[in-house]
Amino acid sequence: MKIGFIGSGHIGEVVAASVIQAGHSVVMSNSRGPETLTELVRKLGPHAEAATSEQAAREGDIVVVTVPLRALPQLPTSGLAGKTIIDTMNYYPQRDGRIAALDNGSATTSELTAEHFPDAHVVKAFNSIYAADIETTAKPKGDPERRTLPISGDNAEAKKAVTDLIESIGFDVYDAGPLHEGFRFQNGTPAYCAHVNRTDLIDLLNQAKE
């Protein structure tokens, strides 16, 4: 499977390395152009290539959107109809500016992402784990210390695809429900970046209030 990346920062780089190790290939992009990704692609190896954001969107079987939330309105939307998008973004007002719908809880970052990409299937994932932990805390299936990561989304098929991908890189997955339920593991909640198993993760998710 080929995974497209719109954004190639810390999360993008580590997820890309992990999915390559699991047997996939990646197409990396950023806002500055593919020529700025030469060193990253060299580091990731022969199963990585650099492209424009439009190319990454078009070529990816799954597309990971991992940019600062403030950049969301500028992202290209072409080539994503019917595709699964993984949204890794968190809201930091000091970086992103104030967003009323997020401040009053009427929307989540992933619901804003789904509005921006109305023809795609958005799944919230990888926002509640530190980038370095993706590499250092992955465990084989069946390991008693294997960590569980939460996801949310409105499309069952898309969530299944993301679950399979996350499980292939060393984590169990808990489906927290529809896209709006992503508020339960956004930054500032008990489940955010918690290194826990499924049972403990569910307890932490339930502590987040509307």
TORPA-4810 file (N, C-alpha, C, O; in nm, 3 decimals):
<nodes>
NODE_1_0.085_-0.119_0.000_0.000_0.000_0.000_0.089_0.124_0.000_0.198_0.123_0.058_M
NODE_2_0.044_0.229_-0.064_0.117_0.354_-0.069_0.045_0.456_0.019_-0.075_0.477_0.007_K
NODE_3_0.123_0.519_0.109_0.068_0.617_0.202_0.119_0.755_0.162_0.240_0.776_0.154_I
NODE_4_0.028_0.847_0.136_0.065_0.984_0.104_0.068_1.069_0.229_-0.014_1.052_0.319_G
NODE_5_0.163_1.160_0.235_0.176_1.249_0.351_0.167_1.394_0.306_0.247_1.442_0.225_F
NODE_6_0.068_1.464_0.360_0.060_1.609_0.343_0.111_1.668_0.474_0.038_1.679_0.572_I
NODE_7_0.237_1.706_0.471_0.309_1.745_0.592_0.413_1.641_0.624_0.384_1.521_0.626_G
NODE_8_0.535_1.686_0.650_0.647_1.593_0.670_0.730_1.633_0.792_0.853_1.623_0.790_S
NODE_9_0.662_1.679_0.897_0.729_1.715_1.021_0.759_1.594_1.106_0.776_1.484_1.054_G
NODE_10_0.764_1.613_1.239_0.804_1.506_1.330_0.711_1.386_1.319_0.757_1.273_1.303_H
NODE_11_0.580_1.409_1.329_0.485_1.298_1.322_0.492_1.232_1.184_0.497_1.109_1.174_I
NODE_12_0.492_1.312_1.080_0.495_1.258_0.945_0.617_1.171_0.921_0.606_1.062_0.865_G
NODE_13_0.733_1.218_0.963_0.856_1.142_0.942_0.854_1.008_1.015_0.891_0.906_0.958_E
NODE_14_0.811_1.009_1.142_0.814_0.886_1.221_0.708_0.787_1.172_0.734_0.668_1.163_V
NODE_15_0.588_0.836_1.140_0.485_0.746_1.087_0.532_0.688_0.954_0.513_0.569_0.927_V
NODE_16_0.592_0.771_0.870_0.642_0.723_0.741_0.744_0.612_0.760_0.737_0.508_0.693_A
NODE_17_0.839_0.633_0.851_0.941_0.530_0.876_0.877_0.401_0.927_0.920_0.291_0.891_A
NODE_18_0.774_0.414_1.010_0.708_0.297_1.067_0.631_0.219_0.961_0.636_0.096_0.960_S
NODE_19_0.561_0.289_0.872_0.483_0.217_0.772_0.574_0.155_0.666_0.540_0.052_0.608_V
NODE_20_0.688_0.218_0.640_0.785_0.156_0.549_0.837_0.026_0.609_0.849_-0.075_0.540_I
NODE_21_0.867_0.029_0.737_0.915_-0.091_0.805_0.811_-0.202_0.801_0.844_-0.320_0.801_Q
NODE_22_0.683_-0.162_0.798_0.575_-0.260_0.793_0.546_-0.309_0.651_0.457_-0.392_0.630_A
NODE_23_0.622_-0.258_0.552_0.610_-0.310_0.417_0.539_-0.220_0.317_0.511_-0.262_0.205_G
NODE_24_0.510_-0.096_0.356_0.442_-0.003_0.267_0.541_0.094_0.205_0.659_0.097_0.243_H
NODE_25_0.495_0.173_0.109_0.575_0.281_0.052_0.507_0.414_0.083_0.388_0.419_0.116_S
NODE_26_0.584_0.523_0.073_0.531_0.654_0.111_0.563_0.759_0.006_0.664_0.751_-0.065_V
NODE_27_0.474_0.858_-0.002_0.495_0.977_-0.084_0.489_1.096_0.010_0.384_1.124_0.067_V
NODE_28_0.601_1.166_0.027_0.612_1.275_0.123_0.593_1.410_0.054_0.638_1.429_-0.060_M
NODE_29_0.528_1.503_0.123_0.513_1.638_0.069_0.511_1.738_0.183_0.487_1.703_0.299_S
NODE_30_0.535_1.863_0.148_0.521_1.972_0.243_0.484_2.098_0.167_0.463_2.095_0.046_N
NODE_31_0.476_2.210_0.238_0.432_2.334_0.174_0.544_2.402_0.096_0.520_2.497_0.022_S
NODE_32_0.667_2.354_0.112_0.782_2.421_0.051_0.829_2.356_-0.079_0.915_2.410_-0.148_R
NODE_33_0.773_2.240_-0.112_0.808_2.176_-0.239_0.897_2.055_-0.221_0.973_2.047_-0.125_G
NODE_34_0.888_1.959_-0.315_0.960_1.832_-0.302_1.111_1.846_-0.297_1.180_1.761_-0.241_P
NODE_35_1.163_1.954_-0.354_1.309_1.970_-0.354_1.364_1.992_-0.213_1.483_1.974_-0.189_E
NODE_36_1.278_2.030_-0.119_1.323_2.050_0.020_1.319_1.920_0.101_1.356_1.920_0.218_T
NODE_37_1.274_1.811_0.040_1.259_1.684_0.111_1.363_1.581_0.071_1.351_1.464_0.105_L
NODE_38_1.466_1.624_-0.001_1.569_1.532_-0.050_1.634_1.455_0.063_1.649_1.333_0.055_T
NODE_39_1.673_1.524_0.169_1.742_1.459_0.280_1.649_1.363_0.354_1.690_1.254_0.394_E
NODE_40_1.524_1.403_0.373_1.428_1.315_0.441_1.405_1.188_0.360_1.404_1.079_0.417_L
NODE_41_1.387_1.200_0.231_1.363_1.083_0.147_1.485_0.992_0.146_1.472_0.870_0.148_V
NODE_42_1.604_1.051_0.143_1.726_0.971_0.152_1.728_0.893_0.283_1.763_0.775_0.285_R
NODE_43_1.691_0.959_0.391_1.691_0.895_0.522_1.588_0.782_0.529_1.614_0.677_0.588_K
NODE_44_1.470_0.803_0.468_1.364_0.703_0.472_1.393_0.583_0.383_1.346_0.472_0.410_L
NODE_45_1.471_0.604_0.277_1.514_0.492_0.194_1.439_0.476_0.063_1.362_0.565_0.024_G
NODE_46_1.460_0.364_-0.004_1.410_0.347_-0.142_1.259_0.336_-0.155_1.207_0.346_-0.266_P
NODE_47_1.189_0.317_-0.046_1.043_0.308_-0.054_0.975_0.442_-0.026_0.855_0.448_-0.001_H
NODE_48_1.053_0.549_-0.031_1.000_0.684_-0.011_1.032_0.771_-0.132_1.137_0.756_-0.195_A
NODE_49_0.941_0.860_-0.163_0.963_0.958_-0.268_0.905_1.092_-0.226_0.814_1.097_-0.143_E
NODE_50_0.956_1.198_-0.282_0.906_1.334_-0.255_0.818_1.379_-0.369_0.841_1.344_-0.485_A
NODE_51_0.716_1.458_-0.336_0.621_1.503_-0.437_0.554_1.631_-0.386_0.580_1.677_-0.275_A
NODE_52_0.468_1.685_-0.468_0.385_1.796_-0.423_0.270_1.740_-0.338_0.243_1.620_-0.339_T
NODE_53_0.204_1.829_-0.265_0.089_1.786_-0.185_-0.020_1.728_-0.273_-0.086_1.631_-0.235_S
NODE_54_-0.039_1.786_-0.389_-0.141_1.735_-0.482_-0.107_1.593_-0.527_-0.195_1.508_-0.538_E
NODE_55_0.021_1.567_-0.555_0.062_1.433_-0.596_0.049_1.333_-0.482_0.005_1.220_-0.504_Q
NODE_56_0.086_1.374_-0.362_0.074_1.284_-0.246_-0.071_1.246_-0.223_-0.102_1.132_-0.191_A
NODE_57_-0.161_1.343_-0.240_-0.303_1.317_-0.223_-0.354_1.221_-0.331_-0.432_1.130_-0.302_A
NODE_58_-0.310_1.242_-0.452_-0.358_1.161_-0.565_-0.302_1.019_-0.559_-0.373_0.924_-0.592_R
NODE_59_-0.178_1.004_-0.518_-0.112_0.873_-0.525_-0.133_0.788_-0.400_-0.119_0.666_-0.407_E
NODE_60_-0.165_0.849_-0.288_-0.178_0.773_-0.165_-0.306_0.691_-0.159_-0.414_0.741_-0.190_G
NODE_61_-0.293_0.564_-0.119_-0.412_0.483_-0.092_-0.479_0.532_0.036_-0.601_0.533_0.048_D
NODE_62_-0.397_0.571_0.132_-0.438_0.644_0.252_-0.354_0.769_0.256_-0.236_0.766_0.220_I
NODE_63_-0.412_0.881_0.301_-0.339_1.008_0.304_-0.336_1.059_0.447_-0.440_1.075_0.511_V
NODE_64_-0.216_1.086_0.497_-0.197_1.138_0.632_-0.183_1.289_0.625_-0.091_1.340_0.560_V
NODE_65_-0.272_1.361_0.691_-0.264_1.507_0.698_-0.204_1.542_0.833_-0.267_1.523_0.937_V
NODE_66_-0.083_1.594_0.830_-0.010_1.620_0.954_0.063_1.753_0.943_0.184_1.759_0.925_T
NODE_67_-0.016_1.859_0.954_0.033_1.996_0.946_-0.020_2.073_1.067_-0.112_2.026_1.133_V
NODE_68_0.037_2.190_1.097_-0.026_2.274_1.199_-0.170_2.306_1.158_-0.196_2.331_1.041_P
NODE_69_-0.261_2.305_1.254_-0.402_2.322_1.221_-0.428_2.452_1.145_-0.518_2.458_1.062_L
NODE_70_-0.350_2.554_1.174_-0.371_2.682_1.106_-0.353_2.672_0.956_-0.404_2.756_0.881_R
NODE_71_-0.281_2.567_0.909_-0.257_2.550_0.766_-0.369_2.478_0.695_-0.371_2.472_0.572_A
NODE_72_-0.464_2.422_0.769_-0.571_2.342_0.708_-0.643_2.413_0.594_-0.662_2.353_0.489_L
NODE_73_-0.685_2.540_0.610_-0.763_2.603_0.502_-0.687_2.616_0.371_-0.749_2.633_0.266_P
NODE_74_-0.554_2.609_0.375_-0.474_2.625_0.252_-0.444_2.492_0.183_-0.385_2.492_0.075_Q
NODE_75_-0.482_2.380_0.243_-0.446_2.251_0.184_-0.528_2.221_0.060_-0.647_2.251_0.056_L
NODE_76_-0.466_2.162_-0.044_-0.540_2.126_-0.165_-0.638_2.012_-0.137_-0.612_1.925_-0.055_P
NODE_77_-0.749_2.015_-0.206_-0.854_1.914_-0.183_-0.870_1.819_-0.301_-0.943_1.721_-0.291_T
NODE_78_-0.804_1.846_-0.411_-0.820_1.761_-0.529_-0.754_1.626_-0.508_-0.656_1.614_-0.435_S
NODE_79_-0.809_1.524_-0.573_-0.751_1.391_-0.569_-0.787_1.309_-0.447_-0.733_1.199_-0.429_G
NODE_80_-0.875_1.359_-0.362_-0.904_1.291_-0.236_-1.046_1.236_-0.228_-1.084_1.182_-0.124_L
NODE_81_-1.124_1.247_-0.333_-1.261_1.197_-0.329_-1.263_1.047_-0.302_-1.198_0.969_-0.372_A
NODE_82_-1.337_1.007_-0.199_-1.350_0.867_-0.163_-1.234_0.809_-0.086_-1.240_0.692_-0.046_G
NODE_83_-1.130_0.886_-0.063_-1.011_0.832_0.003_-1.021_0.847_0.156_-1.099_0.927_0.208_K
NODE_84_-0.939_0.767_0.223_-0.929_0.775_0.368_-0.819_0.873_0.405_-0.706_0.861_0.357_T
NODE_85_-0.853_0.969_0.490_-0.756_1.066_0.542_-0.736_1.039_0.690_-0.833_1.027_0.765_I
NODE_86_-0.611_1.030_0.731_-0.578_1.026_0.874_-0.545_1.168_0.917_-0.452_1.230_0.865_I
NODE_87_-0.621_1.220_1.013_-0.598_1.353_1.067_-0.522_1.340_1.198_-0.574_1.283_1.294_D
NODE_88_-0.399_1.392_1.203_-0.318_1.385_1.325_-0.319_1.517_1.402_-0.250_1.528_1.504_T
NODE_89_-0.395_1.615_1.357_-0.378_1.752_1.407_-0.439_1.774_1.545_-0.541_1.715_1.581_M
NODE_90_-0.374_1.862_1.621_-0.426_1.912_1.748_-0.438_2.064_1.741_-0.372_2.129_1.660_N
NODE_91_-0.521_2.117_1.827_-0.548_2.261_1.831_-0.467_2.325_1.944_-0.484_2.293_2.061_Y
NODE_92_-0.379_2.415_1.905_-0.302_2.494_2.001_-0.328_2.642_1.971_-0.269_2.696_1.878_Y
NODE_93_-0.415_2.708_2.048_-0.452_2.846_2.016_-0.333_2.941_2.006_-0.334_3.034_1.926_P
NODE_94_-0.230_2.918_2.089_-0.115_3.006_2.085_-0.039_2.996_1.952_0.033_3.088_1.915_Q
NODE_95_-0.057_2.884_1.882_0.006_2.865_1.752_-0.092_2.889_1.638_-0.057_2.950_1.537_R
NODE_96_-0.215_2.840_1.654_-0.313_2.837_1.546_-0.406_2.958_1.543_-0.478_2.978_1.445_D
NODE_97_-0.405_3.039_1.650_-0.506_3.144_1.663_-0.633_3.086_1.719_-0.651_2.964_1.722_G
NODE_98_-0.722_3.172_1.765_-0.847_3.124_1.824_-0.943_3.080_1.715_-0.962_3.148_1.614_R
NODE_99_-1.005_2.963_1.736_-1.106_2.909_1.645_-1.232_2.886_1.728_-1.235_2.798_1.814_I
NODE_100_-1.335_2.965_1.702_-1.452_2.968_1.790_-1.517_2.831_1.805_-1.555_2.793_1.916_A
NODE_101_-1.531_2.757_1.696_-1.600_2.628_1.701_-1.526_2.528_1.789_-1.587_2.439_1.847_A
NODE_102_-1.395_2.542_1.798_-1.317_2.454_1.885_-1.320_2.504_2.029_-1.323_2.425_2.124_L
NODE_103_-1.319_2.635_2.045_-1.324_2.691_2.181_-1.455_2.659_2.251_-1.457_2.634_2.371_D
NODE_104_-1.566_2.660_2.176_-1.696_2.636_2.241_-1.739_2.489_2.235_-1.845_2.453_2.286_N
NODE_105_-1.656_2.404_2.174_-1.683_2.261_2.173_-1.787_2.216_2.072_-1.829_2.100_2.075_G
NODE_106_-1.829_2.304_1.983_-1.930_2.265_1.884_-1.871_2.181_1.771_-1.945_2.118_1.696_S
NODE_107_-1.740_2.181_1.759_-1.673_2.101_1.657_-1.539_2.052_1.711_-1.490_2.103_1.812_A
NODE_108_-1.482_1.954_1.644_-1.347_1.906_1.675_-1.256_1.936_1.557_-1.303_1.973_1.449_T
NODE_109_-1.127_1.920_1.577_-1.034_1.945_1.466_-1.065_1.855_1.348_-1.056_1.897_1.233_T
NODE_110_-1.103_1.731_1.377_-1.130_1.637_1.267_-1.259_1.671_1.194_-1.271_1.646_1.074_S
NODE_111_-1.356_1.727_1.265_-1.477_1.770_1.196_-1.447_1.889_1.106_-1.507_1.902_0.999_E
NODE_112_-1.357_1.977_1.148_-1.314_2.085_1.059_-1.239_2.029_0.939_-1.253_2.078_0.827_L
NODE_113_-1.160_1.926_0.963_-1.088_1.861_0.853_-1.185_1.797_0.755_-1.166_1.805_0.633_T
NODE_114_-1.289_1.733_0.807_-1.389_1.671_0.721_-1.466_1.775_0.640_-1.504_1.749_0.526_A
NODE_115_-1.488_1.892_0.697_-1.552_2.000_0.622_-1.462_2.047_0.508_-1.510_2.080_0.399_E
NODE_116_-1.331_2.050_0.534_-1.237_2.096_0.431_-1.223_1.993_0.319_-1.203_2.029_0.203_H
NODE_117_-1.233_1.864_0.355_-1.223_1.755_0.256_-1.357_1.681_0.252_-1.365_1.566_0.296_F
NODE_118_-1.462_1.744_0.199_-1.597_1.688_0.212_-1.620_1.557_0.138_-1.714_1.484_0.169_P
NODE_119_-1.534_1.525_0.041_-1.554_1.402_-0.037_-1.467_1.286_0.012_-1.468_1.178_-0.047_D
NODE_120_-1.390_1.309_0.119_-1.302_1.206_0.174_-1.360_1.151_0.304_-1.458_1.204_0.357_A
NODE_121_-1.298_1.046_0.357_-1.340_0.984_0.483_-1.230_1.010_0.586_-1.122_0.951_0.578_H
NODE_122_-1.257_1.097_0.681_-1.156_1.139_0.778_-1.160_1.049_0.901_-1.266_1.019_0.955_V
NODE_123_-1.041_1.005_0.944_-1.026_0.928_1.067_-0.924_1.000_1.154_-0.814_1.031_1.110_V
NODE_124_-0.961_1.026_1.279_-0.870_1.087_1.374_-0.778_0.980_1.430_-0.824_0.878_1.482_K
NODE_125_-0.646_1.002_1.421_-0.549_0.905_1.473_-0.412_0.972_1.484_-0.385_1.073_1.419_A
NODE_126_-0.326_0.914_1.566_-0.188_0.959_1.585_-0.176_1.098_1.647_-0.065_1.150_1.658_F
NODE_127_-0.287_1.159_1.690_-0.276_1.289_1.755_-0.247_1.277_1.902_-0.207_1.374_1.966_N
NODE_128_-0.268_1.156_1.959_-0.255_1.140_2.104_-0.136_1.051_2.140_-0.142_0.974_2.236_S
NODE_129_-0.031_1.063_2.064_0.094_0.994_2.093_0.208_1.086_2.050_0.204_1.145_1.942_I
NODE_130_0.309_1.098_2.135_0.424_1.179_2.097_0.497_1.113_1.979_0.502_0.991_1.968_Y
NODE_131_0.553_1.196_1.892_0.618_1.143_1.772_0.722_1.038_1.805_0.725_0.932_1.743_A
NODE_132_0.807_1.065_1.901_0.914_0.971_1.935_0.858_0.838_1.985_0.918_0.733_1.963_A
NODE_133_0.743_0.843_2.053_0.684_0.720_2.108_0.633_0.625_2.000_0.621_0.505_2.025_D
NODE_134_0.604_0.676_1.883_0.559_0.589_1.774_0.667_0.488_1.741_0.639_0.372_1.709_I
NODE_135_0.790_0.532_1.750_0.903_0.443_1.723_0.942_0.362_1.845_0.972_0.243_1.834_E
NODE_136_0.942_0.425_1.963_1.002_0.359_2.081_0.906_0.273_2.160_0.951_0.188_2.237_T
NODE_137_0.774_0.291_2.144_0.680_0.213_2.226_0.603_0.109_2.146_0.517_0.040_2.202_T
NODE_138_0.631_0.095_2.018_0.566_-0.010_1.937_0.608_-0.148_1.988_0.723_-0.170_2.025_A
NODE_139_0.511_-0.241_1.989_0.535_-0.377_2.036_0.469_-0.476_1.941_0.371_-0.442_1.875_K
NODE_140_0.521_-0.598_1.935_0.458_-0.701_1.851_0.318_-0.736_1.902_0.289_-0.720_2.020_P
NODE_141_0.234_-0.782_1.814_0.099_-0.824_1.851_0.108_-0.935_1.954_0.185_-1.030_1.938_K
NODE_142_0.028_-0.924_2.060_0.029_-1.022_2.167_0.120_-0.987_2.283_0.112_-1.050_2.388_G
NODE_143_0.206_-0.888_2.265_0.293_-0.846_2.375_0.207_-0.786_2.486_0.123_-0.700_2.458_D
NODE_144_0.224_-0.828_2.611_0.139_-0.777_2.719_0.156_-0.627_2.743_0.069_-0.565_2.806_P
NODE_145_0.264_-0.569_2.695_0.286_-0.426_2.713_0.248_-0.345_2.589_0.278_-0.226_2.580_E
NODE_146_0.182_-0.410_2.494_0.144_-0.339_2.370_0.044_-0.228_2.403_-0.053_-0.249_2.475_R
NODE_147_0.071_-0.113_2.350_-0.006_0.008_2.377_-0.128_0.015_2.286_-0.123_-0.030_2.172_R
NODE_148_-0.236_0.073_2.337_-0.358_0.092_2.257_-0.374_0.239_2.221_-0.366_0.326_2.308_T
NODE_149_-0.397_0.266_2.094_-0.419_0.403_2.047_-0.565_0.421_2.007_-0.624_0.330_1.949_L
NODE_150_-0.624_0.537_2.038_-0.763_0.562_2.000_-0.775_0.619_1.860_-0.686_0.689_1.812_P
NODE_151_-0.886_0.587_1.794_-0.922_0.651_1.669_-1.069_0.690_1.675_-1.143_0.642_1.761_I
NODE_152_-1.112_0.777_1.585_-1.255_0.807_1.570_-1.281_0.839_1.424_-1.191_0.882_1.351_S
NODE_153_-1.405_0.817_1.381_-1.440_0.844_1.242_-1.583_0.804_1.214_-1.646_0.734_1.293_G
NODE_154_-1.634_0.850_1.102_-1.774_0.825_1.066_-1.793_0.716_0.962_-1.906_0.678_0.932_D
NODE_155_-1.682_0.664_0.907_-1.691_0.564_0.801_-1.624_0.435_0.848_-1.505_0.433_0.877_N
NODE_156_-1.701_0.327_0.855_-1.649_0.201_0.909_-1.536_0.144_0.825_-1.437_0.094_0.880_A
NODE_157_-1.548_0.152_0.694_-1.443_0.097_0.607_-1.313_0.174_0.624_-1.205_0.115_0.628_E
NODE_158_-1.323_0.307_0.635_-1.203_0.389_0.655_-1.138_0.357_0.789_-1.016_0.348_0.799_A
NODE_159_-1.220_0.340_0.893_-1.165_0.308_1.024_-1.097_0.171_1.023_-0.996_0.152_1.090_K
NODE_160_-1.152_0.077_0.949_-1.090_-0.055_0.938_-0.954_-0.044_0.871_-0.858_-0.109_0.915_K
NODE_161_-0.943_0.037_0.766_-0.816_0.053_0.696_-0.712_0.116_0.787_-0.596_0.075_0.787_A
NODE_162_-0.753_0.215_0.865_-0.659_0.283_0.956_-0.621_0.189_1.071_-0.505_0.186_1.113_V
NODE_163_-0.718_0.114_1.121_-0.688_0.017_1.226_-0.584_-0.084_1.179_-0.488_-0.112_1.251_T
NODE_164_-0.602_-0.138_1.060_-0.507_-0.235_1.006_-0.367_-0.174_0.994_-0.268_-0.240_1.023_D
NODE_165_-0.361_-0.049_0.950_-0.232_0.018_0.934_-0.164_0.037_1.069_-0.045_0.008_1.084_L
NODE_166_-0.238_0.086_1.167_-0.180_0.111_1.299_-0.136_-0.020_1.364_-0.030_-0.027_1.426_I
NODE_167_-0.217_-0.124_1.350_-0.180_-0.253_1.408_-0.053_-0.308_1.343_0.026_-0.376_1.408_E
NODE_168_-0.035_-0.279_1.214_0.082_-0.331_1.143_0.212_-0.266_1.190_0.320_-0.321_1.168_S
NODE_169_0.204_-0.148_1.255_0.326_-0.081_1.299_0.351_-0.097_1.449_0.446_-0.040_1.502_I
NODE_170_0.266_-0.175_1.519_0.300_-0.210_1.655_0.209_-0.163_1.766_0.252_-0.155_1.881_G
NODE_171_0.082_-0.131_1.734_-0.010_-0.084_1.836_-0.146_-0.150_1.820_-0.187_-0.184_1.709_F
NODE_172_-0.216_-0.169_1.932_-0.357_-0.205_1.927_-0.438_-0.077_1.906_-0.387_0.033_1.923_D
NODE_173_-0.563_-0.094_1.867_-0.648_0.021_1.835_-0.782_0.008_1.907_-0.840_-0.100_1.915_V
NODE_174_-0.830_0.121_1.959_-0.964_0.126_2.016_-1.045_0.229_1.938_-1.005_0.344_1.925_Y
NODE_175_-1.158_0.186_1.885_-1.248_0.273_1.810_-1.335_0.350_1.910_-1.424_0.293_1.973_D
NODE_176_-1.308_0.478_1.923_-1.380_0.561_2.019_-1.516_0.608_1.968_-1.590_0.673_2.041_A
NODE_177_-1.549_0.576_1.842_-1.681_0.610_1.790_-1.676_0.710_1.676_-1.575_0.719_1.606_G
NODE_178_-1.785_0.785_1.657_-1.793_0.883_1.548_-1.685_0.990_1.559_-1.619_1.005_1.662_P
NODE_179_-1.669_1.064_1.451_-1.562_1.163_1.443_-1.565_1.262_1.559_-1.460_1.301_1.610_L
NODE_180_-1.683_1.302_1.601_-1.692_1.401_1.709_-1.630_1.350_1.838_-1.583_1.429_1.920_H
NODE_181_-1.629_1.217_1.856_-1.574_1.161_1.981_-1.423_1.178_1.992_-1.364_1.144_2.094_E
NODE_182_-1.361_1.230_1.887_-1.220_1.262_1.895_-1.188_1.363_2.002_-1.072_1.376_2.043_G
NODE_183_-1.289_1.437_2.049_-1.263_1.533_2.157_-1.216_1.462_2.283_-1.152_1.523_2.368_F
NODE_184_-1.246_1.334_2.295_-1.210_1.260_2.416_-1.061_1.230_2.427_-1.012_1.195_2.534_R
NODE_185_-0.988_1.243_2.316_-0.843_1.219_2.324_-0.763_1.332_2.259_-0.650_1.312_2.215_F
NODE_186_-0.823_1.451_2.255_-0.748_1.566_2.208_-0.658_1.618_2.320_-0.671_1.576_2.436_Q
NODE_187_-0.567_1.710_2.286_-0.476_1.762_2.387_-0.554_1.827_2.501_-0.652_1.898_2.480_N
NODE_188_-0.506_1.802_2.621_-0.572_1.855_2.741_-0.665_1.757_2.808_-0.718_1.787_2.915_G
NODE_189_-0.688_1.640_2.749_-0.776_1.539_2.809_-0.692_1.431_2.877_-0.573_1.418_2.847_T
NODE_190_-0.753_1.352_2.968_-0.677_1.246_3.036_-0.617_1.143_2.942_-0.511_1.087_2.971_P
NODE_191_-0.683_1.116_2.829_-0.634_1.012_2.737_-0.523_1.061_2.644_-0.458_0.981_2.577_A
NODE_192_-0.501_1.191_2.640_-0.402_1.248_2.548_-0.262_1.198_2.583_-0.211_1.224_2.692_Y
NODE_193_-0.201_1.128_2.489_-0.065_1.076_2.501_-0.047_0.981_2.619_0.064_0.965_2.671_C
NODE_194_-0.156_0.916_2.661_-0.147_0.817_2.769_-0.092_0.685_2.714_-0.141_0.633_2.614_A
NODE_195_0.008_0.632_2.780_0.069_0.505_2.741_-0.001_0.395_2.820_0.044_0.357_2.929_H
NODE_196_-0.111_0.344_2.765_-0.197_0.252_2.839_-0.250_0.141_2.748_-0.238_0.146_2.626_V
NODE_197_-0.308_0.040_2.813_-0.373_-0.068_2.739_-0.519_-0.031_2.711_-0.564_0.078_2.746_N
NODE_198_-0.591_-0.120_2.647_-0.728_-0.093_2.604_-0.820_-0.057_2.723_-0.893_0.042_2.717_R
NODE_199_-0.816_-0.137_2.828_-0.905_-0.115_2.941_-0.880_0.022_3.004_-0.975_0.096_3.032_T
NODE_200_-0.754_0.055_3.027_-0.722_0.183_3.089_-0.752_0.299_2.995_-0.792_0.406_3.040_D
NODE_201_-0.733_0.279_2.865_-0.765_0.384_2.769_-0.914_0.416_2.773_-0.953_0.533_2.773_L
NODE_202_-0.998_0.313_2.776_-1.143_0.336_2.781_-1.180_0.416_2.905_-1.262_0.507_2.898_I
NODE_203_-1.119_0.383_3.018_-1.146_0.458_3.141_-1.109_0.606_3.125_-1.183_0.694_3.169_D
NODE_204_-0.996_0.631_3.063_-0.952_0.769_3.044_-1.041_0.844_2.945_-1.072_0.961_2.965_L
NODE_205_-1.081_0.776_2.839_-1.171_0.839_2.741_-1.303_0.877_2.806_-1.360_0.982_2.775_L
NODE_206_-1.351_0.795_2.896_-1.479_0.821_2.963_-1.470_0.937_3.060_-1.573_0.989_3.103_N
NODE_207_-1.350_0.978_3.097_-1.334_1.092_3.187_-1.350_1.226_3.116_-1.371_1.329_3.181_Q
NODE_208_-1.340_1.226_2.983_-1.357_1.349_2.908_-1.505_1.382_2.896_-1.585_1.296_2.859_A
NODE_209_-1.540_1.504_2.926_-1.680_1.546_2.926_-1.708_1.639_2.809_-1.622_1.714_2.764_K
NODE_210_-1.833_1.631_2.760_-1.877_1.722_2.654_-1.868_1.867_2.702_-1.900_1.960_2.628_E
</nodes>
